């Protein structure tokens, strides 16, 4: 089997070119491969052939990191089959999250859980192992912390981290030496973590920020006229986005990615896809030039939005 080669295999930190538009900062999110996900999802879960094509396209674009979770349906198994078929199991870097329904306190159960992920993914080591919910940070005292660190010492995991929702929990994670990866929601609409100083603190401490919800689960791509019933609060926000889109002649997809690329130049950005063309579109958007004045206008247009807009758990649809 011929092994596919991405344009960049080894990542040692973003170069100046990569900080602008190189693929090394992009991460393919794979919740969609294991279950229907996102407000803009119209196609549902892709079949095996489509899933492999999505992974192949990402790899050929130079994207070698993949974000998944034990709780994302059968996403890990779907990824593993694609990696094996493409002959890239030894080259990909996978970040997965522990099933939040299973306790971290039982060291043997934790190890079996991680070994299960490794088997499903077919990879020799996890690039990152994250606590799936911010509340799990409270178990990082004592035995749980030691159990997680044991996975590092035994070579099953390279980095530990956590997926958080609130800036307060991000600061809690930054206070724990074991937490190398902090996954946070941020977007063209959501600047809470920037205002709280999380990005700067992570950079100062040498921690890695992974941005999820780059499109706010697809909301920033929805037309104002097609907002689901019960979500009227987001209509004026989407109308302002459309105004900026027309002014700078940028698609909202490009706006969302360019904002994160340039406003947070040290962070990795996760995006999902329902089909290969969406991967290619996102990659092309990532490489576009940012018009003068764009970042400033976005900051002025969306200084601080309500939780009803920023928190998907509060959406009524």
C-alpha atoms as one frame of an Amber mdcrd trajectory, in Angstrom:
protein
   0.000   0.000   0.000   1.316   3.420  -0.936   1.532   5.686   2.086   0.110
   9.159   1.658   2.336  12.052   2.647   0.983  15.385   3.882   2.773  18.614
   3.158   3.928  18.823   6.783   4.535  15.771   8.965   6.354  17.084  12.004
   5.079  20.085  13.954   7.523  21.872  16.251   5.546  25.093  16.620   4.191
  27.531  14.036   6.654  29.266  11.741   5.886  32.799  10.607   4.368  31.422
   7.404   2.293  28.890   9.335   1.046  31.598  11.680  -0.495  33.198   8.602
  -1.993  30.383   6.575  -0.071  27.123   6.769  -2.019  23.911   7.401  -0.119
  22.943  10.562  -2.466  24.926  12.803  -5.580  23.247  11.426  -7.109  20.208
  13.133  -9.907  18.089  11.678 -12.728  17.681  14.168 -14.451  14.340  13.749
 -17.620  14.420  15.846 -19.522  14.383  12.529 -17.912  11.064  11.588 -19.481
   9.313  14.561 -22.847  11.033  14.936 -24.983  13.898  13.558 -23.492  17.129
  14.918 -24.104  20.864  14.598 -27.066  23.103  13.859 -26.045  23.433  10.185
 -25.643  19.685   9.635 -27.974  18.659   6.822 -26.401  15.374   5.755 -26.164
  13.451   9.028 -23.395  10.972   9.718 -21.339  10.098   6.582 -20.941   6.487
   5.495 -17.575   4.701   5.708 -16.461   5.621   2.188 -17.311   9.286   2.679
 -15.584   9.341   6.069 -12.397   7.923   4.556 -12.560  10.475   1.749 -12.860
  13.292   4.311  -9.801  12.021   6.197  -7.862  11.545   2.949  -8.635  15.080
   1.809  -7.546  16.559   5.137  -4.295  14.578   4.998  -3.593  15.665   1.425
  -4.123  19.292   2.518  -1.340  18.829   5.066  -3.617  18.395   8.087  -2.169
  15.676  10.296  -4.030  16.240  13.582  -7.472  14.825  14.297  -9.728  15.658
  17.247 -12.187  13.042  18.489 -13.705  11.644  21.691 -14.792   8.365  23.201
 -18.307   9.824  23.460 -18.530  10.808  19.763 -20.440   7.695  18.738 -18.113
   5.416  16.757 -15.861   8.266  15.594 -12.689   6.625  16.940 -13.412   3.373
  15.096 -14.301   5.224  11.880 -11.035   7.165  12.080  -9.063   4.007  12.773
 -10.430   2.276   9.685  -9.608   5.311   7.554  -6.067   5.585   8.958  -5.394
   1.902   8.266  -6.816   2.075   4.763  -4.685   5.121   3.952  -1.562   3.683
   5.594  -1.024   6.641   7.921  -1.497   5.177  11.406   2.113   5.929  12.363
   2.005   9.527  11.116  -1.289  10.985  12.327  -1.595  12.754  15.658  -4.878
  12.115  17.430  -6.363  14.005  20.345  -9.220  12.162  22.045 -11.304  12.825
  25.141 -12.207  10.522  27.995 -15.820   9.418  28.234 -17.261  11.777  30.877
 -19.588   9.022  32.079 -16.645   6.951  33.291 -14.715   7.940  36.438 -11.012
   8.760  36.239 -10.338   7.641  39.807 -10.020   3.920  38.972  -6.495   3.595
  37.590  -7.037   0.225  35.921 -10.346   1.283  34.370  -8.703   4.463  33.092
  -5.893   2.483  31.496  -8.347   0.081  29.856 -10.288   3.058  28.523  -7.178
   4.571  26.930  -6.037   1.219  25.551  -9.497   0.855  24.007  -9.085   4.186
  22.228  -5.641   3.195  20.964  -7.033  -0.073  19.617  -9.989   1.575  17.885
  -7.790   4.286  16.381  -4.989   1.887  15.480  -2.344   4.398  16.562   0.670
   3.579  18.773   0.267   6.625  21.026  -2.245   9.403  21.643  -0.947  12.870
  20.825  -3.343  14.207  23.439  -5.762  12.838  26.035  -8.313  15.345  27.289
 -10.862  15.429  30.060 -14.095  15.859  28.117 -15.848  18.137  30.603 -14.488
  20.980  32.671 -16.057  19.554  35.843 -13.617  16.650  35.554 -10.837  19.070
  36.512 -12.021  18.745  40.096 -10.860  15.107  40.077  -7.309  16.119  39.175
  -6.338  16.172  42.837  -4.606  13.086  44.183  -5.195   9.653  42.686  -6.777
  10.793  39.415  -3.858  13.066  38.604  -1.408  10.276  39.353  -3.308   7.824
  37.155  -3.277  10.228  34.226   0.411  10.988  34.654   1.092   7.248  34.642
  -0.227   7.125  31.074   2.399   9.705  30.118   5.177   7.825  31.857   4.226
   4.571  30.129   4.223   6.175  26.672   0.517   5.728  25.933  -0.111   9.480
  25.821   2.103  12.441  24.888   0.082  15.283  26.419  -2.784  15.722  28.851
  -5.435  18.380  28.655  -9.037  19.375  29.133 -11.952  20.699  27.120 -13.559
  23.630  28.932 -16.443  25.996  28.334 -15.738  28.862  30.725 -12.709  31.164
  31.044 -12.715  30.452  34.787 -12.167  26.752  34.151  -9.470  27.555  31.597
  -7.615  29.463  34.297  -8.063  26.501  36.636  -6.505  24.230  34.004  -3.627
  26.641  33.433  -2.884  26.352  37.140  -2.310  22.597  36.812   1.133  21.674
  35.494  -0.168  18.453  33.929  -2.592  20.276  31.624  -0.621  20.940  28.432
  -3.641  21.278  26.111  -6.592  23.569  26.815  -9.449  23.189  24.344 -11.821
  26.149  24.357 -14.745  27.513  22.328 -13.894  30.671  20.418 -15.160  32.216
  17.217 -15.681  35.451  15.362 -18.589  35.998  17.775 -17.074  34.617  20.980
 -14.168  36.599  22.440 -14.670  35.738  26.124 -11.366  33.892  26.503  -9.418
  36.639  24.774 -10.883  39.248  27.119 -10.082  37.038  30.114  -6.409  36.853
  29.106  -6.419  33.087  28.560  -4.581  33.157  25.222  -1.753  35.325  26.533
  -1.399  33.302  29.731  -1.266  30.027  27.801   1.402  31.428  25.505   3.450
  32.672  28.461   3.216  29.243  30.128   3.990  27.278  26.968   0.563  25.612
  26.888  -1.306  24.723  23.702  -4.701  26.260  22.961  -7.033  24.303  20.685
 -10.018  26.319  19.485 -13.254  24.421  18.913 -16.647  25.750  17.759 -14.919
  27.907  15.143 -18.286  28.240  13.392 -20.259  28.108  16.671 -21.611  24.674
  15.690 -22.478  26.067  12.260 -24.495  29.032  13.511 -22.259  31.658  11.867
 -22.978  30.017   8.495 -26.773  30.075   8.835 -28.732  32.770   6.977 -30.676
  35.104   9.257 -33.871  34.200   7.388 -33.377  30.511   8.181 -32.753  30.685
  11.923 -34.659  27.877  13.698 -37.746  28.810  15.662 -37.023  29.954  19.193
 -33.629  31.466  18.322 -34.710  34.991  17.434 -31.919  36.476  19.573 -29.313
  35.452  17.005 -30.993  37.072  13.975 -29.541  40.590  14.427 -26.119  39.059
  15.057 -26.236  37.125  11.798 -27.459  40.219   9.965 -24.404  42.159  11.211
 -22.170  39.310  10.064 -23.735  39.448   6.612 -23.166  43.214   6.415 -19.462
  42.771   7.201 -19.291  39.879   4.737 -20.567  42.072   1.910 -18.339  45.000
   2.847 -15.127  42.959   2.723 -16.282  40.537   0.023 -15.553  37.553   2.217
 -17.720  34.502   2.768 -18.779  34.006   6.366 -16.794  30.786   6.322 -13.651
  32.729   5.409 -14.456  35.455   7.937 -14.723  32.927  10.754 -11.420  31.229
   9.947  -9.415  34.345   9.109 -10.464  35.995  12.347  -9.233  33.054  14.429
  -6.079  32.665  12.343  -4.981  36.270  12.765  -6.420  37.174  16.177  -4.961
  34.066  17.861  -1.798  33.305  15.926  -0.444  30.740  18.395  -3.592  28.610
  18.638  -4.680  25.540  16.704  -8.126  25.664  15.112 -10.476  22.685  14.903
 -13.061  22.434  12.131 -15.422  19.674  11.083 -16.673  18.549   7.693 -19.561
  16.513   6.324 -17.896  15.946   2.945 -14.434  16.339   1.344 -15.283  19.576
  -0.447 -15.913  21.261   2.894 -12.365  20.347   3.935 -10.996  21.887   0.744
 -13.158  24.992   1.174 -11.946  25.523   4.729  -8.343  25.027   3.655  -8.720
  27.600   0.861 -10.400  30.063   3.230  -7.566  29.620   5.728  -5.068  30.751
   3.095  -6.901  33.916   2.018  -5.597  37.417   2.683  -7.200  39.362   5.514
  -8.501  42.774   4.350  -7.268  45.863   6.188  -9.646  46.910   8.941 -11.462
  43.572   9.107 -10.287  42.472  12.563 -11.005  45.875  14.053 -14.528  46.013
  12.646 -15.319  42.536  13.960 -14.124  43.504  17.441 -16.308  46.614  17.356
 -19.366  44.826  15.951 -19.370  42.005  18.512 -17.906  43.394  21.758 -19.715
  40.945  24.016 -22.694  38.792  23.106 -25.306  37.243  25.371 -25.084  33.645
  26.598 -28.252  32.925  24.617 -26.142  33.343  21.475 -22.783  31.937  22.580
 -23.876  28.843  24.501 -25.385  26.093  22.297 -26.879  24.420  25.381 -29.149
  27.458  25.734 -30.398  27.371  22.160 -34.081  26.563  21.840 -34.611  24.634
  18.631
